[in-house]
Structures are given as structure tokens and as C-alpha cells.
Amino acid sequence: MAASPLIGTWEVNAELVAAPLIMLSCALILLSMDRARNQESYRRWALLGGLIGSGAVLVKQNLLDSLVFAAVLLVASTARGTLARADAARLGGWLLAGVMLPLSAAATWVTVWGPGLGALWEAPYGFRSAAFQVVMTQSFTYPWERLQLLGLLSVGSGVVVLAGVYLGVQRRSGRRAEPLSIAVSAMLVFGLLSVGLGASYWGHYLIELIPALGLAAGHLCLTSASTRRWAAVTVWFVALSAVTANAVASTGTLVPSRKADQAVVTWLRSAAEHTDSVVVAYGHPDLIEEAGLTPTYRYLWSLPMRTLDPKLTELTAALRDRNGPTWLVAWHNLNSWDIDEEGRLSHLVATRYRPVATICGVEVFLRVSVDRVLPQMTAACGE
């Protein structure tokens, strides 16, 4: 599943970095649980399982999957009587100690050398809460399009198919479900909720489900003969999907083209001087990085801009400043998400900047007080 380009594994993102940590944490938790049942030494495995699971959370704030798995597995094992309460308490203590080690280190670092605990909480959680409200209350056109695509990708990659088969099998077990079934099901449900509550619905969100789906596939193969047949069909579907998707991706039709990005970057590199600055409206911080220019507006991603500068006060101030950005790249319409309904930004751009190029449909503006030698663009986009 991680080889499938359908779920965005062709580029590095937080989910891809954290997925091995989640999987390793689950493996260590299972190992420590098995050793605890057999009265063997389990402390270091439990400690490591919690520590590595906590590391996944520090990669991205919602990736609590292995910790949810551990908590549910402990509670279910105790309730089913497969693990003594005293052993469960000790095991839980070592897991919690492992979880707290990286979090305590991060809290210490941010308190002593960073902006403080308040900022540590605000960046991953406080901001996300405010951003969720912004996405839900502003124009939902783009998220709705991505949600529809996410549904297609989840079916085509086999994510929903495998999750549905596993949850359906476990539902039929009812009260007879074993602790591992309950824990894996809880992990799957948590992952699905995490993907849904992200509100932006990017395809790579599905990577979060890979560790839980790996456990689900393995567990299906250890159950009854009829269930194993379902497991075989499902796993073959996932494998065939990954092979087919890679074959199609090799033609360049699945992985999004970066021709427009590269064309804009190439043009800016040719036209700009090394001391020039730029603002991209909106998002696409990779353009600034690759063009080697200086950003003059701190919200390089569109969602922080929409959440923390909703009236574009800081952006207009940056453009109005005498030392404002040399270049303005209008990657999106200036009134995207109805953020400039009164037209203040558009008016400011019209008075302070002049259009100098349109590259692959992207308009580039130059400050009226600045002169640059402008390169010619070839007719074909990306050349």
C-alpha cells in the first residue's frame, strides 16, 4: 500500500515519515504484551513502544494511532481476563513513561530555548481548531472537490476495501471479539476519523491508515478459513491496485505535474536579482525556496494566512511598505475563498505593481518602482 502513488506516497510528508514509527510502536507494544502474559521481562519493550509512538505525535499532532492501539489493547485484555490487572497496570505505567520522555524533552526545549509551552500547544492544536472553523465557514469548493477525489482514491487504492472487510468481520464477532481485534478496529476507526476531521482532505492523509491496515491484513490471515479467503482477495486487490497505479503513474498521468511551478521558478531566477523579495498569493512556499528569493510575508501557506490574517491586514501592509516585495506571484485569484470581497488587495496591487508576465496561466507582477530585464517565455508551458 505504501508503494501506491494513489495516496501520495511519491512525496515526503508527515504521514509518510510517521507511518514506520507507528508500525514499530505497535510491534513493540504487542511484544511487551506477550512477554507480560508469559511473566517475562517486558519493561524495555513497553518503554520503547511508548517512546516511539510519542515520536509519531511529535511528527504530526494527530498521529496518535499506536497510542490508541495500546490503550484499547490494555483495557480490552484486562476486561477479557487475558492479562492480569496488576500486569496491565505495570505495563501501562512503562508505556506512559515512554510516551512522556519525548514530550518532556520537547517541553523542556521549547521552555528553555524556544517560545514557551503556550506556543508549543498553539502551533499544533490551538491553530488547528481555529483553522478547522475557517475551512468550514469559508468557501468549501476546493475541500469538497478534494473530498470527492479522496473517496475515489480510498477505494482505488484498497484502503476502504480492506478497512471495510476487517471491520465487517470483527462486527460479526460481536461480544466474542478478542482484544487484538478490538484494538485494531479502534485504531482503524481513529485513523478514519482523523482523516475526516482534517477538513482539507488531501490524498496523503490516507497514509495514516497504512499501519492499522497492515495489522488488519495480518490478523485476517490468522482467523477462520472463510475469512482468510476474504483476506486473500482483498490483499490481491491492494497489490494489483499498487502495480496498476505505478504503471499508470509512469506515463505521468497520476502524479501531479510541476511544469507550471518549474516554469515560474525558472522565469523568476532569470529575471530577479539575488536581493529581490517575493510574495506568492496564495501558498506555494516551494516557489520562494526554489527561486532563491526572500519572503516578506510570514504566512507562506494559504491556511495560516486565511486563519491568522483573515482580513489580509498584514499582507496589504507588506505590499504597501516602501521596502515591500519586489515580485508578486498571483498563483490563485486574489479573491480566492472570497477573502478580498471588498477589493482592497486588488486595488493595492493595481496601484503598486504592474503585470510583467503570464507563465502557464500564473500572472507575475513587478513593483512599479523597480526595473528588471525580463526574459522571454517560450510558447509551450514548462519549456
N, C-alpha and C positions, 0 to 999 in steps of 0.2 A: 504493500500500500504506500509506503514511503517512496517508492520508485515511480509513483504515478504523477505525471505533470498536471493531472486534473485538479489536484488540491494544493497547488502552489509550492511543491517541494523543489522546484527548479531554482528558487532563490532563497537566500538566507533570511529567516525571520525568527521571531522569538519562539514560536511554537516548535520550529524545527530544531532549535538549539535545546529546548527544554524537554522534548519528547524522550531522548535517551536517558535523561535524569529521572523522569517519571517512571520509565520502564525499569531502570536499575533499582530505584527505590522500592517498587513493588516486588521485585525479585528478592531483595534483602528482607523485606517485611515478611514475605512468605517463608523464607529460610529461617528467620528468627522465630516465627510462629511454630514451625515444625520442630525446631530444637527445643522450644519451651515445652511443647507437648511431651517430648521424649526426655525431659529433665536434663538436657544438655546445655552447654554454655551458649547463650543467645544474646548476651548484652551488647557485644560489639556490633553484631549484625543489626540489632534493633536501633542502636545509636546511629550507625551509618545510614540505615534506611530513612530515619527521620531527618538526618543532616542533608542527604542528597535530595529528598523530597522538598525540603525547605529551600534548597538551592533553586529548584524549578520555580518556586514562587518568587524568588528574587530576580529571576529572568523575566517573568511576566506575572502581574499581580493576581490573575485569576486561575493560574495553573496549579490548583490545589488537589489535583486528581489523585495522586498517590496518597496524600494525607487523608482524603475522604475514604479511599480504599482501606487504609489502615484502621481508621476509626470504626468504620462499619464492620470490618472483619473481626476486630476485637469484641465489639458489642455482640455481634451475631454468634461468635464462637462461645462466648460466655453464656448467652441465652440458650444455646443449643446444648450446652454442657460438654462441648468438645475441648474446652480449656477451662481450667480451674480459675476461680475468681482471683485468688492470690497471684497466680501466674500472670493473669491478664493485667492486673494492677501493676505488677513489676515491669512487664513488657511495655505497657503503655507509658510508664514513667521513663524508661530508657528511650522510647520513641520520641516522647515530648522533649527530653533533654537534647536529642539530636536535632529536633526542629528548632529549638531555641538557640543553639550555638551560632548558626549563620545570621539569624535575625538579631541576636545580641551584638554580634560583631558589626553588622550594618548600622545598628542604632548607635553604637559607640563611635563608629567612624563619622557618621553624619552629625553627631553631637559635638565631637571634639574638633573635627576639621571641616565639616560641611555646614549647611544652613539650618540644622536643627531637626528635632523629631517631627515638628509640625509640617515641615516641608517634605519630610520622608513619607508622611501619611498622605499629604495633599496630592503629591505627584501621581501615585498610582490609584488612590481610592477617592479622595475628595474631588479631584478633577474629573475622574471617570463618571461620577454621579452627576456632576453638572453637565458634562458632555452628552450623557445619555438623554437628559432633558432637552438639550439643544437639538439633537438628532430627531427626537420625537415631535418637537414643536415646529421646527422649520420645514422647508420643502422636503418631502420624503421620496421624491422622484428617483434620485440616484440609489438610496438604500433599497428601495423596492425593486429596482432593476437587478441589483446585486443579490437580493434575497431570492428572486426567481432563478437567477443563474446558480446560486448556491444550492438550491433544491435539485437542479439538474446535475450538478457536479457530484452531489452526495449520492445520487442514485447511480450515475455513470461510473463512479469510482468504486462502488460497492459498499461505501460507508453505511448508508441507510439499510442496505440489504442485509449485511452482516449483523448490524445492531438490531434490526427487526427480528431476524431469525433467533438470535440469542435471547432477547427479551421475551419473545413469544414462547420459546422452550421453557424458560425459567418461570414464566407466568403459569404455565400448565403444572409446574411442580407445586405451586401454592405453598401451603404451610410445611411441605416436606423439603423445601429448598434448603440446600446445605449452606453453611456460612460463606464459602467461596463464591457460590452463585449470587448470594445477596450482595456481597461486596463488589463483585464485578458489575452487577446490574446497577448498583448505586453509582459506581464510577462512570458508567456509560451515561446514565441519566444526568449526572452532574455535568459531564462534558457537553451533552446536547443542550442543556440549559445555558451553559457558559457560552457556547457558540451563538445561541439565540439572543441572549441578553447583551451581547456585544454591540448590537444595533447597527453596526456598519456592514456586517455580512460579507466580509472578504473571504474568498475561497480558501485561503491558507488557514483559516480558523479550524477547518476540519482536521488539520494535523494533530490537534489536541486529542482527538479520539483514537489515534493510532495505538497508543499503549493499551487502552482498555479493550480495543478490538482485537489486539494480539492475544491478550489474556482470554477474551471470549472465544476466539477461534481455537486456541489450545484446549480450553475447557470443554468445548463442544466435542472435541475428538476423544475425550475421556469418558463420555456418557454412553447412553444406550446405542445399539446398532442403528436404529432408525434415525436417531439424532445425528449419528456420525455420517450418515448418508447426506443429510441436510448440510452438515458441516463441509463435506467434500464438495458438494455442488456450489456452495457459497464461496469457498476458498478458490475453487477453479474460476468462478465468475470474477473475483477480485484480481486473480493473476492474469486472466485473459484481458480484463479491462486495462491493467497496467501496461501489458505488452502492446495492445492496440493503441492506447493513448500515446505511448512513446513512439510508435511507428508514425502516427499522425503528426505528433509534435516535431518529428524530424523534417517534415515538409514546411514547418514554420507557421502552421495554422492554429496551433493550440497556445503556444507561449506568446504572450503579447509582444508585438513588435516595438522596438525602441528607436525606429528610424527617425521619428519626429524629434525625440529627445536628443539623439545624436546630431541631427541636423542643426538644431538650435544651439547646442553646445559648440559645435564646430564653427558656426557663424559668429557666436559671441567671442570665442577665442581669437578669431581673425580680426574682429572689429574693436574689441576692448583693449584698454591699456591695463597694466598689472595693478594700478592703483584704483581702478574703477570699482564701483559697488553696484548692487542689483537687488531688485525685489521681484519675486515671481508671484503673480496673482492667479491662482492661489495654490499653495502646496509646492510639490516637486522640488524639495531641497537638494535632490541629486543634481539638478541642473547647476545650482550655485556651486556645489562642490566640484563638479567636473569641469566647469568653466573657469575655476580658479579665481572667482570674484568674491568680494566681501559683502555679506548680507547686512542691510541696515534696518531690518525689521526682525524682531526676535521670534515671532511666531512663524516658523518655517513650514509647519504643517497646517492644512486647512482647518482641521477640527479644533486645535488650540486657538486659532485665530477666531473662529466662529464662537467659541465658548468664552474666551478671555478678552476679546476685543470685538464684541458683537456690533458695536456702532462704528467700527473702524477708526476710532479716535486716534490710536497710536499709529496706524498705517497712514492716515492722512497727515498727521503731524510729521512723520518721517519724510513723506513726499514734499511737504511744504517747506521743510528745513532747507536753509541755504546750502548745507552740506548733504543734502538728500541723495538718494541713489542716482547713479549715472544712468542706469538702464532700468526699464520696467518691462517685464515679460508677461503679457496677458494670456496665460495658458488657458484660463477659463474666462467666461463672460464676467465683467466686473460686478454684475448684479446677480451672480450665481447665488442660489438659496435665498433670493430676494434680500440680500444683505445690504444693497445700496439702492433701496427703493426711491429715496429722495434724490439720488443722482449726485451727491456731494463728491464722491470719489471720482466719478466720471467727469464731472466739471473740472476738478482739480487736475486730473490727468490731461484734459484737453487744453488747459492753460499753461501747465508747466512742462509738458512733454510733447514731442512730435513723433508720429509713426514713421519708422525708417525701413521696416522690412516685415514681410509676412512669410513665415517659414513653416511649411506643412500645415497651414491654417492657423499658426500661432503668431500673433502680432507682437512685434518688438518696438518699444518706444525709447527714444533718447531724450535726455533733458535738453530743453531749448537753449540753455546757456552753454552747452557743450558741443564741440565739433569733433567728429571722428571720421576716419577714412572707412567707408562702408564697403565691404566685399560684395561681389555679385553672387547671387544664388543661381544654381543650375535649375532647369525646369523640373526635373524629377525630384520628388521628395526623398531626402535621405542621401542624395549623391553629393 
